[in-house]
Amino acid sequence: MNTIYIRTLKRAEHTVFNVANGQKTYFDQQFGRAIPFSSGQQVKRSLLESVCESLNIAPSPTTFLFDVDKQKKLGEGEVYGTCDPTYPDQLFGGWMKAIKGGGERTLKRRSPLSISAMRALHPLLAGIDIRGGEAGTYDRSDRPNNKVIIRGADGKELSETEIEELLKVEGNTDRSLGRKWLNPADRATGLFVFDIAIDLRRLFSVSLNSNEPEMSEATIEKLKAEGWVESENVFGPCLVAPQSLRKKWIAGLAHAIINWRITSNQSRTFSLMDTLAIAISDNANLVAGSIRAKLSEEDSRKADPIVDENLKGVETFITLQAGGYILTKGETADALEKAEQKLIDLMSHYDYEHQIPQTNR
């Protein structure tokens, strides 16, 4: 087995996946509905943050470059990571470093984790609040010690007298100065799934291919000094992380896959987004069928969620709260712990250092 496929079913209630620009949606043509989703990039970022948190390791630093033009104005330049696999978020997340002007070789590593968007299990089992967005407020009007500063058109602070005159102007008379209205955001509710494929061949292996370099020579020498093992896989010569590091980081990655949360939520949109079921397999088609939905035979405008507990070739783990939304029999209190241990076992038993038999080299 070279690839592990994971499908996770989550429940979201009255929340916003991304609060920066409101809830993202796509339009389903067959059912004519706007469906909320969270991008795969957001899921990946949240998962990698969870990996670092689980391992108690600071995330890798990011380098931001700016250019100054002839008028001495700052302009946006490149952004790149460390390209150093001794950071777990770099090893699992991949990197890209391309220097402007071509002064250095471009370094690029594709992530061994393929992560889908978190989207509705079925278009009829998730949606947004059709009554419109909720604005919400930042309300501190009950505090007598608030400080209010009003700036004029010239940017200077207005005096108390000028403020009093301003509030007499039509349109300002009912204005509260102790409250700020927040931007409206549609809320997402329903059952959502996302999929992860873990390429074990590249999970702890970093390529030494000089034609498509992933690391600088200095980084390669540093890794060798730290015990990384020279080996070979189907992509060519590579360096493999030492066994002691693999053991620790496998546990951190498994914990993050099971327990990650979207980290861009704010308090007014918080939802536990609790996990209802997890399916694990080495077969992508089977794992897709293990957690699915089916149109109701009585009413084609309804869909029933299904978690197949006895599908051959798939191990399914069902939490207690799943019984409130899906007809299941195998709910257990330790379902997530068992799923986490299953992932640890699968990743630990792979022979990272001897992927190609000696006779085939």
Residue pairs with C-beta under 8 A, 6 or more apart in sequence:
1 200
1 282
1 346
1 350
2 199
2 200
2 201
3 197
3 198
3 199
3 200
3 282
3 284
4 197
4 198
4 200
4 280
4 281
4 282
4 343
4 346
4 347
5 195
5 196
5 197
5 280
5 281
5 282
5 283
5 284
5 287
6 195
6 196
6 197
6 198
6 257
6 278
6 279
6 280
6 287
6 343
7 193
7 194
7 195
7 278
7 279
7 287
7 288
7 290
7 291
8 193
8 194
8 195
8 196
8 257
8 275
8 277
8 278
8 279
9 121
9 191
9 192
9 193
9 275
9 276
9 277
9 278
9 291
9 305
9 307
9 322
10 118
10 191
10 192
10 193
10 194
10 273
10 274
10 275
10 276
11 190
11 191
11 192
11 273
11 274
11 276
11 321
11 325
12 126
12 188
12 189
12 190
12 192
12 271
12 273
13 189
13 271
14 129
14 187
14 189
14 269
14 271
15 187
15 188
15 189
15 265
15 269
15 270
15 271
15 273
16 22
16 23
16 185
16 186
16 187
16 188
16 265
16 269
17 23
17 24
17 36
17 37
17 38
17 42
17 118
17 188
17 262
17 264
17 265
18 24
18 38
18 39
18 42
18 264
19 185
19 264
19 265
19 266
19 269
20 264
22 133
22 183
22 184
22 185
22 186
23 36
23 128
23 185
23 186
23 187
23 188
24 36
24 37
24 38
24 39
25 34
25 35
25 36
25 37
25 128
25 186
26 34
26 35
26 37
26 119
27 33
27 34
27 35
28 34
28 35
28 123
30 123
31 123
31 124
33 123
33 124
33 127
34 127
34 128
35 119
35 120
35 123
35 126
35 127
36 120
36 126
36 127
36 128
36 186
36 188
36 190
37 117
37 118
37 119
37 120
37 192
38 117
38 118
38 119
38 192
38 194
38 262
39 117
40 115
40 116
40 117
40 118
40 194
42 262
42 264
43 115
43 116
43 117
43 118
43 194
43 260
43 262
44 93
44 111
44 113
44 115
45 263
46 260
46 261
46 262
46 263
46 264
47 113
47 115
47 256
47 257
47 260
48 59
48 88
48 89
48 92
48 93
48 256
49 59
49 89
49 260
49 263
50 255
50 256
50 259
50 260
50 261
51 88
51 89
51 92
51 249
51 252
51 253
51 255
51 256
52 58
52 59
52 88
52 89
53 256
54 251
54 252
54 255
54 256
54 259
55 88
55 248
55 249
55 252
57 87
57 88
59 87
59 89
60 81
60 82
60 84
60 87
60 89
60 90
61 81
61 82
62 79
62 80
62 81
63 79
63 80
63 81
63 82
64 77
64 79
65 77
65 78
65 79
65 100
66 74
66 75
66 76
66 77
67 74
67 75
67 76
67 77
68 74
68 75
69 75
77 100
78 98
78 99
78 100
80 95
80 96
80 97
80 98
81 90
81 95
81 96
81 97
82 90
82 95
83 90
83 95
83 97
83 107
83 109
83 214
83 215
83 216
83 219
84 90
84 215
84 219
85 91
85 109
85 206
85 215
85 219
85 223
85 241
86 222
86 223
86 226
88 249
88 252
88 253
90 109
91 204
91 206
91 241
91 249
92 111
92 112
92 113
92 203
92 253
93 111
93 113
94 108
94 109
94 110
94 111
94 112
95 107
95 108
95 109
96 106
96 107
96 108
96 109
97 104
97 106
97 107
97 108
98 106
98 108
99 106
105 213
105 216
106 213
107 213
107 214
107 215
107 216
108 212
108 213
108 214
109 206
109 207
109 214
109 215
110 202
112 198
112 199
112 200
112 201
112 202
112 203
113 196
113 197
113 198
113 199
114 196
114 197
114 199
115 194
115 195
115 196
116 194
116 195
116 196
117 194
118 192
118 193
118 194
119 126
119 192
119 193
119 194
120 126
120 127
120 190
120 191
120 192
120 193
121 190
121 191
121 192
121 193
121 291
121 292
121 293
121 305
122 191
122 293
122 303
122 305
123 303
124 293
124 301
124 302
124 303
125 190
125 191
125 293
125 303
125 305
126 188
126 189
126 190
126 191
126 192
127 188
127 189
127 190
128 186
128 187
128 188
128 189
129 186
129 187
129 189
132 184
132 186
133 184
133 185
133 186
133 187
134 184
134 185
134 187
135 181
135 182
135 183
135 184
136 181
136 182
136 184
136 268
137 179
137 180
137 181
137 182
138 179
138 180
138 181
138 182
139 178
139 179
140 146
140 178
140 179
141 176
141 178
141 179
142 178
143 178
146 178
148 163
148 177
148 178
149 157
150 157
150 158
150 162
150 163
150 166
150 177
151 157
151 158
152 158
152 162
158 166
166 172
167 173
167 175
182 268
185 269
187 269
191 276
191 305
191 325
193 291
195 287
195 288
196 257
197 284
198 347
200 347
200 350
200 352
201 233
201 234
201 235
201 355
202 233
202 235
203 347
203 350
203 352
204 240
204 241
204 246
204 249
204 352
205 231
205 233
205 235
205 238
205 239
205 240
205 241
205 352
205 355
206 214
206 215
206 223
206 228
206 238
206 239
207 213
207 214
207 235
207 236
207 237
207 238
208 214
208 220
208 230
208 236
208 237
208 238
208 239
209 235
209 236
209 237
215 223
220 239
223 239
224 230
224 239
226 242
227 242
227 244
228 239
228 240
228 241
228 242
229 239
229 240
229 242
229 353
230 237
230 238
230 239
230 240
231 237
231 238
231 239
231 240
231 352
231 353
231 354
231 355
232 238
232 355
232 356
232 361
233 355
233 356
234 355
234 356
240 352
240 353
241 249
241 352
246 348
246 352
247 348
250 344
250 347
250 348
251 344
253 343
253 347
254 340
254 341
254 343
254 344
254 347
255 340
257 340
257 343
258 275
258 278
258 336
258 339
258 340
258 343
259 336
259 340
261 273
262 273
265 271
274 319
274 321
275 319
275 336
276 307
276 318
276 319
276 321
276 322
276 325
276 326
277 291
277 307
277 316
277 317
277 318
277 319
277 322
277 326
277 328
277 335
278 316
278 317
278 335
278 336
278 339
279 287
279 290
279 291
279 307
279 314
279 315
279 316
279 317
280 287
280 314
280 315
280 316
280 317
280 339
280 342
280 343
280 346
281 287
281 290
281 313
281 314
281 315
282 313
283 313
283 314
286 311
286 312
286 313
286 314
287 314
289 308
289 311
290 307
290 308
290 311
290 314
290 316
291 306
291 307
291 308
291 316
292 305
292 306
292 308
293 303
293 304
293 305
293 306
294 303
294 304
294 306
295 302
295 303
295 304
296 302
296 303
296 304
305 325
305 326
306 326
307 316
307 318
307 322
307 326
307 328
308 314
308 316
309 316
309 318
309 328
309 329
309 330
315 342
316 330
317 332
317 335
317 336
317 338
317 339
317 342
318 328
318 330
318 331
318 332
318 335
319 331
319 332
319 335
319 336
320 331
320 332
320 333
320 335
322 328
322 331
323 331
332 338
